[in-house]
Amino acid sequence: MNKKLGAFALLGVSAVVLAGCAAGDSGGNDASGTPAPAQLRVWLNGTDTPQDARDYLVKTFEAQNPGSTLVIEEQQWTGLVDKLTTSLSSNDTPDIVEMGNTQSPAFTSSGALLDISDIKGTIGGDDLLPGFVEAGSWDGKLYAAPYYSGARIVFYNTAQYATAGVQVPTTLDQYVANGEKLAQALPGVSGVYFPGKDWYNALPFIWENGGEIAVQKDGKWEAQMSSDAAVKGIEQVQQLMTTASLAPKDGDETEAWVPFRTEKAATLSAPSWAYWSIVADENKADTALTKTVGYYALPGKNGGAAQVFAGGSNIGIAAKSAHPELAKSALEIMLSDDYQTLLAKAGLVPAKKSLGSQVAAATPELAKIISDAAANAKLTPASPKWADVEAKGLLQDFFVQVAAGGDVKTLATALDERIDSILNG
């Protein structure tokens, strides 16, 4: 069976998207092969891409493609998989789409994205982040290029740590114990801000205790959340959520830096780029944390830096784009050194290894912490159907129940059954 045709069913959408690919291949080129002027639609998610990068993209693209225009349409991360699934199979698809790195395999394997292997060398080649290239590839071809990366690091309020008599932890057990001590010493303050839906920050506890989400054996996926190792890590998460955190038990990690920067939390694990939202508010004014924020890599079970979730995005061209050549032109701009440096200056880890030193950091110490965290970062299972797990919110629902004090082993066993059903369906 053709892998791309077979995999598209996992998203609950017919493979009709493939029928439109041939029609879009010409891209409306004139007789000379030059793309005809058109409007290009680019979907970017959330506010991670800074405004100066957006402005650079529009200005540069329109200068390089006279008569054409580029419109950026901002999307929300919540519900993105379903929205991409619907939009990429329609005749009104955006031309370029951003997706989370863990969501990429679903779309690269389904025929929803254009093969961009022909411009891989132009946009970075071997300089591109290898893990993100892997996430954006299928059957030896590149469909979604790396866009940016960012590992989670721990931010802390140095003044509150001093008040509670707490030192920067060197092991994961100490991190948990510190969270409880801070909460006890600082009434009304979360020792560690940990909302129930924040599965991204829960994963390191599973990995550091020797567990996995799911592993592949003999061509079949086996969920591992109910294993003894994983349960031990989840119980540590539950300990933090129930005894050290005042975050909503059914809340998510969106803008978690707000309670932290207003001194309602002493510790926050967040993507490295959150630093700039911690030390300055929406009006770029100093906050309570401007002079009292500290940072460290989440400590591992036995010391050193823990394995943390590798956040970030891939970006690709819709297979049904009516303007594939113009879209490639825009993608080349987005992967250019100038554009990627603008992302780096905003605290994002650029898509090219050679630009890693450009990541904005307040101090060399912070830059090293970001580097150490990124070096130990890890991804979710590399299954084309993993996006379905995310789309159904299984991990969010699970950790909400964990935060509510549910029995971890029982909950994890039920979760494993659902993950197995999806990944092997």
Rosetta blueprint (number, residue, H / E / L):
1 M L
2 N L
3 K H
4 K H
5 L H
6 G H
7 A H
8 F H
9 A H
10 L H
11 L H
12 G L
13 V L
14 S L
15 A H
16 V H
17 V H
18 L H
19 A H
20 G H
21 C H
22 A H
23 A H
24 G H
25 D L
26 S L
27 G L
28 G L
29 N E
30 D L
31 A L
32 S L
33 G L
34 T L
35 P E
36 A L
37 P L
38 A L
39 Q E
40 L E
41 R E
42 V E
43 W E
44 L E
45 N E
46 G L
47 T L
48 D L
49 T L
50 P L
51 Q H
52 D H
53 A H
54 R H
55 D H
56 Y H
57 L H
58 V H
59 K H
60 T H
61 F H
62 E H
63 A H
64 Q H
65 N L
66 P L
67 G L
68 S L
69 T E
70 L E
71 V E
72 I E
73 E E
74 E E
75 Q E
76 Q L
77 W L
78 T L
79 G L
80 L H
81 V H
82 D H
83 K H
84 L H
85 T H
86 T H
87 S H
88 L H
89 S L
90 S L
91 N L
92 D L
93 T L
94 P L
95 D L
96 I E
97 V E
98 E E
99 M E
100 G E
101 N L
102 T L
103 Q L
104 S H
105 P H
106 A H
107 F H
108 T H
109 S L
110 S L
111 G L
112 A L
113 L E
114 L L
115 D L
116 I L
117 S H
118 D H
119 I H
120 K H
121 G H
122 T H
123 I H
124 G L
125 G H
126 D H
127 D H
128 L E
129 L L
130 P H
131 G H
132 F H
133 V H
134 E H
135 A H
136 G L
137 S E
138 W E
139 D L
140 G L
141 K E
142 L E
143 Y L
144 A E
145 A E
146 P E
147 Y E
148 Y E
149 S E
150 G E
151 A E
152 R E
153 I E
154 V E
155 F E
156 Y E
157 N E
158 T H
159 A H
160 Q H
161 Y H
162 A H
163 T H
164 A H
165 G L
166 V L
167 Q L
168 V L
169 P L
170 T L
171 T L
172 L H
173 D H
174 Q H
175 Y H
176 V H
177 A H
178 N H
179 G H
180 E H
181 K H
182 L H
183 A H
184 Q H
185 A H
186 L L
187 P L
188 G L
189 V L
190 S E
191 G L
192 V L
193 Y L
194 F L
195 P L
196 G L
197 K L
198 D L
199 W L
200 Y L
201 N L
202 A L
203 L H
204 P H
205 F H
206 I H
207 W H
208 E H
209 N L
210 G L
211 G L
212 E L
213 I L
214 A E
215 V E
216 Q E
217 K E
218 D L
219 G L
220 K E
221 W E
222 E E
223 A E
224 Q L
225 M L
226 S L
227 S L
228 D H
229 A H
230 A H
231 V H
232 K H
233 G H
234 I H
235 E H
236 Q H
237 V H
238 Q H
239 Q H
240 L H
241 M H
242 T H
243 T H
244 A L
245 S L
246 L L
247 A L
248 P L
249 K L
250 D L
251 G L
252 D L
253 E L
254 T L
255 E L
256 A L
257 W H
258 V H
259 P H
260 F H
261 R H
262 T L
263 E L
264 K L
265 A E
266 A L
267 T E
268 L E
269 S E
270 A E
271 P E
272 S H
273 W H
274 A H
275 Y H
276 W H
277 S H
278 I H
279 V H
280 A E
281 D L
282 E L
283 N L
284 K L
285 A L
286 D E
287 T L
288 A L
289 L L
290 T L
291 K L
292 T L
293 V E
294 G E
295 Y E
296 Y E
297 A L
298 L L
299 P E
300 G L
301 K L
302 N L
303 G L
304 G L
305 A E
306 A L
307 Q L
308 V L
309 F E
310 A E
311 G E
312 G E
313 S E
314 N E
315 I E
316 G E
317 I E
318 A E
319 A L
320 K L
321 S L
322 A L
323 H L
324 P H
325 E H
326 L H
327 A H
328 K H
329 S H
330 A H
331 L H
332 E H
333 I H
334 M H
335 L L
336 S L
337 D H
338 D H
339 Y H
340 Q H
341 T H
342 L H
343 L H
344 A H
345 K H
346 A L
347 G L
348 L L
349 V E
350 P E
351 A L
352 K E
353 K H
354 S H
355 L H
356 G H
357 S H
358 Q H
359 V L
360 A L
361 A L
362 A L
363 T L
364 P H
365 E H
366 L H
367 A H
368 K H
369 I H
370 I H
371 S H
372 D H
373 A H
374 A H
375 A H
376 N L
377 A L
378 K E
379 L L
380 T L
381 P L
382 A L
383 S L
384 P L
385 K L
386 W H
387 A H
388 D H
389 V H
390 E H
391 A H
392 K L
393 G L
394 L H
395 L H
396 Q H
397 D H
398 F H
399 F H
400 V H
401 Q H
402 V H
403 A H
404 A L
405 G L
406 G L
407 D L
408 V H
409 K H
410 T H
411 L H
412 A H
413 T H
414 A H
415 L H
416 D H
417 E H
418 R H
419 I H
420 D H
421 S H
422 I H
423 L H
424 N L
425 G L
